Amino acid sequence: MSEEKECCCHKTKERSQKEYKDLINRLSRIEGQVRGIKGMVEKDAYCTDILMQVAAVNAALNSFNRVLLENHIKTCVTKDIKEGKEETVDELLATLQKLMK
């Protein structure tokens, strides 16, 4: 199982190869979509077409966040709660509040 490490003043997390590849693949697709939008603007594409592509990128980012959050809860949060680190719950709640703005 992956484990969280402290490094200097910020936390890091070792991810399984599967989790790492999934996240990187998702980000690569999103990066390609954003480059596509830039190309559309450069080619004077119709506004509505660009807006639809931006909506697709937003949906992809939301999906990325859901996967990352699920992995975080199943690994880091669960581990910390079992170890009695209840401040992790406060950190999770603060993160959720920021995501829901």
N, C-alpha and C positions, 0 to 999 in steps of 0.2 A: 504494500500500500504506500502511496505517496506520503511524504511527511513535510511539515512546515519547518523552516529554519529561520533563526534570527540572524541578521547580518547588519552590523553597524546600527543604524537607527530605523531601518525598515525591514519588514518581513519579506521572505521569499518562500516559494513553494516548489518542491520537486514534483513534477507531473509524470504520470505514466506515459509511455511512448504513444499509446493510443489516444489519450487525452490531448497530449501535445500536438500530434498530427492533426486531430480533428479541429482544434482551435486555430492552428496555423492555416489549414486549408480554408476554413471559413473566412479568416482575415484576408487571405489571398484573393478569394472570390470577391469580397467586399472592395478590396483595393482595385481590382479590375473593373468593377462596376463604377467606382468613383472616377477612374481614368476615362471610362466610356462617357460619363457625364461631361467631363472636361472637354472631350472631343466633340460632343454634341454642341456645347456652347461655342467652341472654336469654329464649328461648321454652321453656326447660326440656325440650329435646329429650332423647331417650333416649341414655344414655352411649355405647352401641355405635355409634350413628349418628354421634355426634360423633367418636369415635375413628377411624372409617372416613374421615371427612373430613380429620382431622389426618394420617392416613397418606397421603392423596392430596396434601396440601400438602407433606409430606416428600418424596414422590416427585417432585413438581414442582420443589422446591428442588434435589434431587439432579440432576435433568435440567439445570437452569439451571447448576449447578456444572460439569457435564460439558461443556456447550457453551462456557462461559467458559474453562475449562481448555484445551480443544482450541484455541480461538482464541489463547489466550496462548502455547501451545507453538508453534503455527504462525507466529506473528508475533514477539512480544517475545523469546521464548527462542531461536528460530532466528536472529534478527537478532543478538542478543548473542553467541551462540556463534560466528557467522561473524566478528564483530568481535573475538573473542578474550576476551570478558568471561566467563570460566569461573565466576565467582562466581554468575552467574545460575543455573547448574545446582544449586549449593548452596541457593539461594533456592527453586528449584522443589521440591527434595527436602524442604526444611523445610515448605513449603506442603502437599505431599502427605501428610507425616506428620500435620499438623494436621487435614487433611480426613479421614484414615482413623481418627481416634480414635473 
